[in-house]
Amino acid sequence: MKFEPSSIPSEVYLIGYFLAFILSFGTTFLLIKYPFNLTFNRLSTSKEKNVKSFGGIAVVLSFLTTLWFFLAIGLIDSRNIYLLTVITAGTVAMFLLGIYDDITQCTARMKLTVQIVIACALYFCGFQIERIGDLIELGNFSIFLTILWIVGITNAINLIDGMDGLAPGIIFFSCLTIIFVYLEREIAGGSFFAVILAASVLGFFIFNFPPAKIILGDTGSLPLGLIIALITLLPLNQGYTDEIYYLTPVITLLIPILDTTFAFFRRIIKGTSPFLKDAEHFHHRLGKLGLSPVKSISILFLIGFYFDLTALIPAYNINLIPNFIPTYFVFVIINVAILVAILKRKEKKHRHE
C-alpha cells in the first residue's frame, strides 16, 4: 500500500508547530501539577524526590491530536487518512505497551515479542524497506530489515532514556535534520510529521531538562522511537530511493544506534543476555567520570549535532551522491573510533586518580 504524497502550505507548518508545542507544554504542566501517586524515581537521574512519570502521555497526545485536528479541518489532504490511521494505530499500540511495562515491568522477551508483532503489522500496512538505493533489491529480506529498523530504533530510544533530557533532546535534533533534508527534497508529509514531533518533544523537554520534573518512561520512549522510525521510512514508501534517505536516518540517530549496538555485543561478550539492563551506556559512562547530567547530555547533543551537520552535506549537494556515501561512512567510522578512544582514555585516567 502506497501512501499518497501531498503538498502542505508553509503556514500550516508554523500553525502545526505552535499548536503541538502548546498542547505538549500544557499537558505536561498539568501532569506535573496533577496529584497522582504513580512515580518511578528510579528511572530518573534527577535528585528531586517528586518526579512525575508518564510524561509520554503529553508528547504522544499532542502529536496525534495535532495531526487529526488538521485532517478534520481540512489543512491536511483527506487522502492521508489511511496514513494517519496506520501511524496512530501503531503509536497507540506501542504507547499501551509502554504503560503496561511502566506499571508491571514486563519481561524483555514479552516486550520484544509485542514490538515485533507491531512492526510486522506496520510492514504489511506499507512501511517497508524494499531496496537500498536504486541498485539493491531486498526481496524476501525486506521484511526482516524493516522489522529490525522499527524495533531497533524503538528500543534504541528506550535505552538512551536513562538520563533526564537525553531521549527527547536526541529526537528533537534528529527531527531538525530530517526537516531540512525533506524540505530540500520537497517531501511534504515526512517533513510535516517531523515538525509536529519536534514541537511535541520540545514542549515536554522544557520540564524534562535536568533536574527533571517529569520523565517519559516507556510510556513515552517506546512510541516516540516508533514514530521517528516511521517518519524515516515514509519517503521510501513514496518512491524516494536516493541513498540520502538511508544515510540521513542512520546518521541523525547515530548515538542511540551506536549505544544499542555496543550494549548488545557488550552483553554477548560478557556471556549475559543482550536484553538485560546494565549501567554501561554512554550517558552512564560520562556520569561515572564525574560529569553532571547537564554536562553529560550536552556532550552527547554536541556530538549528535556534529554528525547531523555533516549529514546535510550530500542533502544540499546531490551531485555528491552516491560516490560520497562510501567515503562518508569511512569518515563516520574514524570519528566514532576517535570518540570511543577518548572516552576510554578519560575512564582510565579517572580510575587512577
C-alpha positions, -999 to 999 in steps of 0.1 A, spaced: 0 0 0 14 33 -11 8 65 9 -3 94 -11 22 123 -12 6 157 -8 17 194 -6 13 213 26 14 251 27 42 267 47 18 285 71 4 251 81 38 240 93 40 271 116 5 267 129 11 230 135 44 236 152 29 261 177 -3 241 183 17 209 190 41 228 213 13 245 233 -6 212 236 26 194 248 37 221 272 2 225 287 -4 188 291 30 182 306 24 211 331 -10 195 341 6 161 345 32 176 369 5 195 389 -20 167 390 -16 149 423 -13 113 412 10 89 431 24 67 403 60 78 402 91 59 391 120 79 405 144 50 398 141 58 361 153 94 365 187 108 373 171 138 390 177 143 427 143 157 431 120 133 451 87 141 434 95 134 397 63 126 379 61 96 355 41 90 323 53 122 306 50 103 273 13 110 275 18 146 268 41 141 238 20 113 221 -13 131 228 -1 164 213 14 147 183 -16 127 174 -42 154 183 -25 180 161 -24 157 131 -61 146 134 -73 181 141 -56 194 109 -71 165 90 -106 173 104 -105 210 95 -90 203 60 -55 216 64 -42 181 56 -54 164 25 -81 138 32 -62 112 11 -38 110 41 -64 94 64 -51 59 58 -15 70 66 -27 88 98 -47 57 108 -17 34 104 6 57 123 -20 63 150 -27 25 154 10 17 157 17 45 181 -12 37 203 -2 0 204 33 9 214 20 35 239 -1 9 256 28 -15 258 48 13 274 21 19 300 19 -18 308 57 -20 311 59 11 334 33 -4 357 42 -41 357 78 -42 345 70 -69 319 98 -92 307 121 -82 279 111 -112 259 74 -102 261 81 -66 253 102 -76 222 76 -100 210 49 -74 211 72 -49 193 78 -74 166 41 -80 161 35 -42 158 64 -39 134 50 -68 112 16 -51 111 32 -18 101 52 -36 74 21 -51 58 4 -17 60 30 -1 38 61 9 59 87 -12 41 124 -11 31 123 -27 -3 156 -17 -17 189 1 -8 193 29 -33 183 20 -69 206 -10 -72 200 -35 -44 166 -51 -43 160 -68 -9 133 -92 -19 124 -115 9 150 -98 31 128 -67 31 105 -77 60 135 -87 82 153 -54 76 122 -33 81 113 -50 114 149 -47 125 148 -10 118 115 -3 135 122 -25 166 158 -14 167 151 23 167 122 19 191 145 2 216 174 25 209 154 55 220 141 35 250 177 26 261 190 62 260 161 74 281 182 68 312 192 103 318 170 134 322 165 152 289 186 129 267 160 110 247 137 140 239 168 161 231 182 135 206 148 132 190 144 169 187 178 174 169 171 143 147 138 159 137 155 192 128 179 174 105 151 154 89 131 185 83 160 202 65 166 172 43 130 165 35 121 202 28 151 204 4 137 174 -14 101 186 -12 88 157 9 59 174 25 44 146 45 76 134 62 88 169 69 54 179 84 53 149 107 89 157 118 79 193 126 49 182 147 71 157 165 98 182 172 73 206 187 56 179 208 90 168 221 102 204 228 71 212 249 79 182 271 117 187 271 114 220 290 102 201 320 124 171 314 157 190 314 179 181 344 168 182 371 136 168 356 101 174 370 87 146 349 101 117 329 90 99 297 91 64 310 85 35 285 51 52 280 69 79 260 102 64 249 87 34 231 61 53 209 85 81 203 111 57 190 84 41 168 72 75 154 107 86 144 114 52 128 82 55 107 90 91 97 123 79 82 105 51 64 78 72 48 98 86 18 108 50 9 71 41 5 65 72 -17 92 63 -41 122 83 -29 151 58 -32 182 80 -32 209 69 -8 203 101 12 171 87 26 190 58 41 220 78 51 201 106 70 182 83 94 213 64 104 234 95 110 208 115 128 201 86 151 237 76 153 241 80 191 212 57 201 221 32 173 257 30 185 247 28 221 223 0 215 248 -19 192 276 -16 218 252 -27 245 241 -58 226 276 -70 218 290 -60 252 265 -82 269 270 -111 245 308 -109 251 302 -110 288 280 -141 284 249 -124 296 215 -119 280 216 -90 255 182 -79 269 195 -75 305 199 -39 317 233 -25 327 249 8 336 274 10 308 256 32 283 273 63 271 254 86 295 262 63 324 299 63 315 300 101 313 283 103 346 309 80 362 336 104 350 321 129 374 301 149 349 268 163 358 237 152 339 236 186 322 272 183 310 267 146 300 237 153 278 253 185 264 283 165 252 261 139 236 240 166 220 271 183 206 284 150 191 250 143 176 247 178 162 281 175 147 272 144 128 238 159 118 256 188 102 279 165 82 249 145 70 234 177 55 263 180 30 250 154 5 214 166 10 223 201 -4 249 187 -29 231 160 -48 259 156 -72 280 140 -44 256 110 -43 264 81 -45 302 85 -46 302 104 -14 284 77 6 313 51 10 338 78 18 314 94 43 309 61 62 346 57 65 347 92 79 320 83 104 338 51 115 370 70 120 352 97 140 334 72 162 367 53 168 384 85 179 355 94 203 354 60 218 392 61 223 389 95 240 362 81 263 383 51 273 413 72 279 393 95 302 379 65 320 414 50 325 427 83 338 397 87 361 403 52 376 439 61 385 431 94 401 
